[in-house]
Amino acid sequence: MISIPTQVRQHAPFDRTPTGGDRIIDPGPDANSARWTRVDTVALVGLLIGAAILRFVSLGRPVELVFDEIFYARDACWYIFGSESACGITELTSRAHPPLGKWLIGAGQALFGYDPFGWRVTAAAAGVAGVGLVYVLAWRLLRGAAPLGRAATVGAVIASGLLAVDFLHLVHSRIAMLDVFITLFVIGAVTFVVLDRDRRREPEPLPWWWRLTLGRPWRLAAGACIGAAAATKWSGAYVAPAVIGFVVAWEIVHAHRLDPRAGVRRAVRSAFRREAVPTVVLLGVVPLLVYVASYTGRMPGAIVALPWEPGSVWRGIWDHQQAMLDFHTTLGGAHPYQSPALSWPLLQRPVAYWFGDEGGVYREIMALGNPFAWWPGLAALVALVVTWWRARWEWLRPEPVVLAAAASTYLPWLILSGDRSQTFLWYFLPTVPFLGLAIGTLASWAWRVIPGRAAIVAYGVVVTISFGFWLPVLAALPQSPDAWRARIWFTDCDRPDGSRPTLPDDSTSEGEPPDGWCWI
């Protein structure tokens, strides 16, 4: 049941128009809301610069294809150049996902050529953009809930900073795989729907572009992000129920504020009359159009044709959906680095993307999460459930956004993992920003007291040290064997066939994974 708050500090106030309708007036920061200041600008720019340095420096190394780059980088090359001489393939190597992610990887190759920097540069850019969007999202959520001093800024810095130095996000920002793009679009969808919640309607007459978006430009952007996420991988659509749920709940709260004496049923009817069309069009039709548009240039055939007509573009797109569904539902066999979804946040089985032994000098790229960020992030999510309960499930607080986004991007995998053998830790990446956002939310509240500030500073030191400690196994930096082993915390690596690996093997995709906690 939706709780209707009597006082809301984070939401745009409503006013009545002379004709009896309702309009949204400028929500601008009131006395209880933090204001965006020069400090926020400096903090955001500093985080973006730091994230860019970590992601772009030595981006062209290793110089060979890493892990699933053998599929995505080469297919992206085929999209752009379409020749065996340029790409080393005569046809696409994988048709397991929609085209958008490969188009994005290919955009880098179109600009910089088919080389390691070219096929990784857009992933690095997406990683940096995700860090920036998390700052905006966190600040927007916390500006009313943490009005004292710089609490909102502190929460945004921590949430964004945790993503900037997150192990898994850093690794995926430096290789040509699809998941960093999904993560960017998921963050974008949630950020834009929060901005839509706090939207401002311009005075009459409305500009043409505003009317084109049905008066909801941020909701249009959220719908485009949902479509882009799904057009990269189907799992990108998992965030859609959360985004739509936010809109429904917030609009009901809005409707109640327009007429506080009305009950919930009347508020629901009012919200439906006002928002049904914009919601269906912008969060239903727009994502579908973006998804279909991702096939531009990839599906031969007649455009002007019946959808079911053989040889038409539309029939080709439909056949590809069936082929992808068959692939994912019939995928069998075992992979030595697979792991069930329940184990991902616990870091039971990281994935060795690349490993090299050059005369006793080890280099590795390992898809790993930071235990000092992920495990506290899980605890922070639980704490947010408690604080939301104590706030009587009020919908205009940060907790429902963080919790729903985290749940929608992760819980579906708990269900799907039972029907599919090959699932991997990196599927957890779209959930990672919301672990940091949960920690940032608690930190913004803790910043109000001196002991809380001391704890935040101490935690920042721990995360920074841990990042520096594990960076060599994230970015293929040279290490001695002893230094490498010091970073491999869990070695319970006995496999069902009786073998026990002592070094990572990135050359095989067959074989049962170990039963225990294994980071090799």
N, C-alpha and C positions, 0 to 999 in steps of 0.2 A: 504494500500500500504506500502511496506517495504521501510524504509528510509535507504539508503546506506551511512554510515558515511565515511568521508574522512580520519579521524584519529581515530584509535581505540587503547586504552591503555590497555584494559582488555583482549584482545583476543590473541590467539597464532598467531604469524606471520607465513606467508607461504614463501616458497622458491621454486625455480625451481630445479628439478633434472637434471643431465646431459642428461637424455633421454627425457626431455621435459615434464615429469609428474610433479606433485606437491607433496611436502611432508611438514609436519608440523615440524618446528624446535622448540627447547626448548623455551617456552614462558617466562621463568624465569622473575622475577620482573625487570622491567626496572626502569629508574630514576623517573618515574611518578607513580610507584606502591609500595605499602607498602610491607615490607618483614616480613615473619613469624619469630618471635624472641622468646627469652626466656620468655618475658613477656606474649606472646600468650600461650605458653606452660603452664606457671604457672596459667594463668587465666582459661584456659580450664580444667586443672586438679582440680583447686579449685572449679569450677562450678560443675564438675562431682562428687566430694566428697560431696559438699553441697546437690546436687540433690539426691545422694544415701542415705545420712543421713535422709532426709525428707521422702524418699520412703521405706526404709528398717527398720527403727526403729519401733518397736511394730507392724510389719507387720501382725503378727498372731492374732491381735485383730481388730474387734470382732472375737470371736472364732466360731461363727456360719456362715452359708452361708448368704451373703448379696445380696439382690435384685436379679439380673439375674445370680448370681453365682449358683442359684438353677438349672439352665440349663447348663451353660458352665463348671463349676467345676465338676459337677457330670458326664456330658458326657465325659469330658476329662479323668476322672477316668475310665470310661467304655472303652475308647480307650486304656488305658494303662494296666488296670488290668482285665477288662472284667468279673467281678464277682459281684453278688448281695451282698455278705458279705463285700466286700471292699468298694463298692460305694453306696449301699442302693437303687439301681434301678435294674430293670430286662431288660430294653431296653433304648435306647436313649430317652431323654426327649424333644429334639428339633432337627429338621432337616431343620431349616430355613436358614442356612448359610453353605458355603463350610467348609471343615474340618480343614484348616490350623490353625486357631486361637485356636481350641480345642487341636490340636496336641501340640501347643506351651505351653498352660496351662498344658497339660499332661506331658510335659517334666519336669516341676518343680516337679510334683507329683512323677515321676519316680526317681528323685534325692532325694527328701526330704519326700516323703510319702503323703498320702491323708489326709492332715491337712491344716489349714488355711494358714500357711506359704508356704507349698508346692504348693497349688493351686494359690497363689498370687505372687510367687517369680519371675516368668518370666515376668509378667506384670510390676513389679518394675524395672527389668533389662531393659525392653524395654523403660520404661519412662526415665531412666538415659541415655540410648543410644541416644534417641531422642534429649535430651538436648545437647549432644556432637555434633551430626550431625548439629544441628542448628548453633552452633558456627562456624563449618567449612564452612557451606553454606554462612552465613553472611559475614565471613571474606573474602571468595573468591569473593563474589559479590562486596564488598566494597573496596577491596585493591587497585583498580585503580581509583574508583570514589571518594575516600576520602584519598588522599595520604599524607595529611599534618599531621605530628606528629603521634599520636596514634589513629587517627580517626577511621580507620578500626577496630582496636582492641576494641575501645569503642563501636562501633556499634554492633560488635559480642558479646561482654559481655552483652549488654542490651538485644539483641534479645534472646540469650541463657538463660540469667538470668530470663527474663520474663516467659519463658516456664518452667524453674526450679521451680518457685513459682506460676505458674498458678494454680488456684483453681481446675478447671475441670481436667487438666492434672494430678495434684497430686492425686486427688481422683481415677482416672482411673488407675493410676500406683500402687494403693494399693488395688485393687479388681480384681477378675478374670472375667473381661469382655473383649470383643474383640477389642474395639475401640482404645486402646492405641497401639495395634499392627498395626492397619491400619495407625495410625498417624506416627509411626516410618517408615513404608514402604513408605508412601507418602513423608515424609521428605527425605528419602534415594533416591527415584526416582528423586526428584528435585535436590538434592545435586550432585548426580552422573552425571546427564545430564549436569550440569554446569561444573563439572570437565572434562567431555567429550569435552565440548566446548573449554576448555583450554588445551586439551590433548597434550601430547608429544609423538612423534613417535621415537622409538629407532633406532639407526643406523642399517644398514644391517650387517649381516643377522639377521632377526627378530627371536626371540625365538619362540618355538613351541606353547607356551600358547598364545602368542600375535597373531599368525596366526589363532589360534583356535577361537579367538574372532573377527575375521575379522579386526584386527587392531583397535578395539574400545572396550577395556576392560571396561571403565567406562560406555559406552552405554549398554554393556551387563549387568552390575550391575543395571543400571536404569531399563532395561527390566525385570530383575528378581524381582526387588522391585515392579513393577507394577503388575506382576503376583502374587506375594505374597500378596499384598494388596487386589486384587480381590479374592484370594483364602481364605481370612479371612472373608470379606464381599463383596458383589458385589459393594457396594458404594466405595470401595477402588479403583475401576477402573476409577472413575471420574477424577482423575489427569492425566490419559493417554492423552487426547487431548492437555492439556497444554504441557506436556513433548514432544510429537511429534511435536507440533507447534514450540517449542523452537528449536528443531533440524532443522526443515525445514528453519526457518528464519535465524538461524545462519549460516547454510551451504550456503545459498544464499549470505549472506554477505561475507563469505569466498571466494566463487567463484568470486565475484566482486573484491575482493582484489587481487586475482591472475591476473586479467585482468581489471584494473580500467577503461580502455577505452570502455569496453563492456557495453551494456545496461542491464537492469534487466532481459529481456527475455533470453538473452544469459547466464547470471549468473544462472538463474533457470535451463536451460538445462544442464549446466555444473555441477551444484550441483546434479541434478537428476542422471546423468551418474555416478558420483563418489559415491553417498551416498544412492541411492535407495536400493541396495541389503543389505548393513549393517543395514539400518533403518528398512526395512521390516522384516529381520531375527531377529534382536536384540530387536526391540520394538513391533514386531508382533508375531513371532513364539515363541520366548523365553518366554514371558508372558503366552502364551497358554500352553507351556510345563510345566512351574512351576505350573500353575493352575491344570492341569491334575495330576501332580505328587503329589499334596496334597491329592489325594484320595488313595495313596498307603496304603494298609493294611485296607482300609475301604470299599472296594467294592469287594464282592466275585464274583467268576465266572471265565470263561476262558479268558485269555489274548489274546491267538491266536484264534481269531474268528472275524467274520464280525461284524462291529460296530452295526448293527441293529439286530443282532441275540439275541433273548431272552436268558437271563442267562449269557451273556458275561459281562465282566467288562465295556466295552465301552457303552453297552446298559444301564447298571446300572447307569453310570455317567450321561448319557443323561437323563434318567428318573428322576434323582435327580434334574437336572437343571429345568425340567418342574415342578416338585413338588415345588421347591423354588419359581419359577415364580408365580405359582398358589397361594401360600401362601401370597406373598407380594402384589399381585394384588387384592386378594379377602379379605384381612384382614379388618374386620369390627369392630364395637363396639367402645366404648370409654374408655379411661384410665384417671384417675383423675390427672395424671401428664403429659399428652400429651400437646403439644403446636405447633403452626404452625411455619414453618421455618423462616418466617419474624420476629418473636419475639425472636429468639434465641440470636442474638448478643445484643439485648436490655435487656436480662435477665428478661423477664416477668414471666417465670414459671420454676424455678429450680425444681429438682427432689429429693425427700427424699428417699435415698437408704436404710437407716437404722435409726431407732430412738428407744431410750430406756429411760424409766423413772424409776430410781432406788431410791425409797424413796425421791423423790423431787430433785434428781440429774439427769439432762438431758444429754444424749449423742446422737450425730447425725452425720451421714455421708450424706452430701447434695451435689449433683451435681450442682455446682454453678460456675459462672465466676466472675472474679474480675472486678467490674465496673470501677476501676481506671486503668485497663489495656485494657479491651475490648472496652470501649467507646472511649478512646483516639486512640486505634488501628483502629477503623473505620474511625476516622478523619484523621489518618495518611495515610490510603489507598486513601482517597480522595485527600490528599495533593500530593501523588505520581502520581496520574493522572495528576495533574497540572504541576508538575516538568517534567514529561515525555513529556507532550505537549510542554512545553517551550524548551525542548531539541529536538524538532521536531521528536518525536517518534523514536528516535535512539534505535536500538534493542540490542546493547551491553552495556546497562546500567542496574542497579539493578531493576528499576521500572517494566519492563515487566515481569520479573521472579516473583516478589512478587505479582503483581496484577493478573497475569494469574493463579498462583497457588491458591491464595485465591478465585478467581472467580470459578475455575474449581471444587474446593472441596465444594463450598457452593451453587452456583446458581442452579445446578441440583435439589437441594432439594426444591427450590422455585417452580419449575415446578411439581415435584413429589408429593409435599404435597397436591396438589389439588385432587389427586386421592387416597390418603391414609390417614385414620383418625389418626392412632397412629404413630406420629412422636414426637421426644423428643429432648430436649436441647443438650444431649450428642452427637448427630449426628454432631454437630458443631465442635467437637474436632479436626478433621484433618485440619480445617481452622485456628485454634488458633495460631499455630506457625508462620503463615504469618502475623497475626496482630502484634505480637512481632517483626517480621522482618521488618515490615513497620515502626514501632517506632524506631527500631535500625538504619534503614537507615537514617531517618531524624536526629536522634541524632548524627550520624557520621558526617553529614554536619554541624550541629549546634556546634559541638565540636571545630570548627575552631576559634570561637570568645568567649571572656570571658563571656558575658551574656548567650550564649548558654550553656557553661559549668555549669554555676550556675543553669540554668533551669534543666539541666540533673541531677545534684546532688539532687536538690529539688524533682524532680520527683521520683528518686530512693528512697528517704526517704519516700515519700508518699506510694509508692508501698510496701515497706518493712513494714511500720506500718499497712497498710491494710491487708497484709498477716498475720501478727501476730494477728490482731484483729479477722479475720474470721477463723483462723486455728482450733479452737475448733469444729466448725461445719463441718469441712472437715475431721478430723481425729478422731472423736468420743471421744474427750477429755471431762472430766466431767465439767459441768457448772451449775450454779444456774439457776432457771427459769428466773430471771430478766436478767442475763447475756445472756441467749439464746435469749430472746425477743429483746435485744439491737442489735442483729445481723440479725434479721428478719426485713428488711427495709420496705417491702411491704406486706400488709395484707388485700388487697381487694379480699377476698376469697369467696364471696358469689357464690354458685353454682346454676345452673338452677333449681335444685329440692328444693331450699330454704334452704339447709343446709349451715352451715358456720363452717368449721373446726377451732379449736383453737390450735391443735397440729398435727404434721405430722402423717399420717397413711401409714405405709409401708407394711401393711398386705393385702391390696386389690389392685386389678388391674382392677376393674370395677367401672364405674361411670363417669359422665360428669365432665370435669375440670372447675374451676372457670372462669368467664368472665374477671375479672380484673387482676391486677398485684398481684401475690400471691407467697410468698416465704415459705408458710407453707405446 
